[in-house]
Amino acid sequence: MGPESLKEARRKVIGSKQTYRAVEKEEARVVFIAEDAESKVVEPIIQLCREKGIDWHYGGNMAELGQKCGIKVGAASAAIIDEQ
């Protein structure tokens, strides 16, 4: 599952705070991190993904990740959420 799947995802969150919360609640199925995002912003998300056993991948730079999410600004992280 690549970052392109973000566009088709029925449920997703965009941005570091929302992504962190989704991982914390174990709602995230997969997380994508921008390669050029500040490490102080995304490192806690990556660490939490490792602790919770949630897949994470780099999804290009911030502009590309934002575009793949269907927004016109950059995104440091995004997650596809499990369907409840």
N, C-alpha and C positions, 0 to 999 in steps of 0.2 A: 504494500500500500504506500503510494508515494504522495507527495504534497498536492499533486493534481486532484486527488480524491477529495480535497477540501471543498472544491466548488460544488461537487455533487452531494456532499454530506448533508443529510437532513438536519442534523443537530451538530453544531460546532460552537466553540468559543474562540475569541480572538483577543490577544493581548496577554501580557504577563500575569496580571492579577487574576483574571478569569481562568487562565490556564492553570495556574497554581492551585486555585480553589477546586477546579475539576479533578486534578490529580489527587489532591488531599482527600476529596470525597470518594475517590476511586471511581469516578464517572467517566474519566477519559479512557478511550480505547487506544488511541495513539496520539503522540504529541510531536509537533514539528517546531524546530528552533531555527531562527535566522542565524546564519554563519557570522554575520557582522554585528549582531546584537552585543551590547555590553555584557561581559561575563558576570558582573555583579547582579545583573537583572535576570539572566537565564540560568546561571549555575544552581541557584536554589531549586529551580524547576527540574533540572536534570538530576540533581541529587535525590529529590523526592520521587521522581520516576523510577530511579534505581531501587530505592527503598520499597516502593509499592509494586515493583515488577511490571511497570507500564512501559510499553515500547515507545522509544523516542528516536527521532531522526533529524538530521539537518535538512532544511527545506529551501536552500538558496539564501540569497541576501534578504534584508528586510523588505525592500521594495517588491521583490519577486514573491515573497511569502504573502504580503498584503494583497498583491494582485491575484494570487491563487485562492485567496479567501474571498475575493470579490469586493475588496475595498480599494479606495484610491490613495491610501496612505500606507506607509510601511508597518509591518508587524514584527515584533521580536519573537513572538511565539503564538501558536494556535493549537487547538486540540479537536479531534473528532470525538464526540460524546456518544456513549452507548445509548441505544434506543431503549427506553424503559417500557 
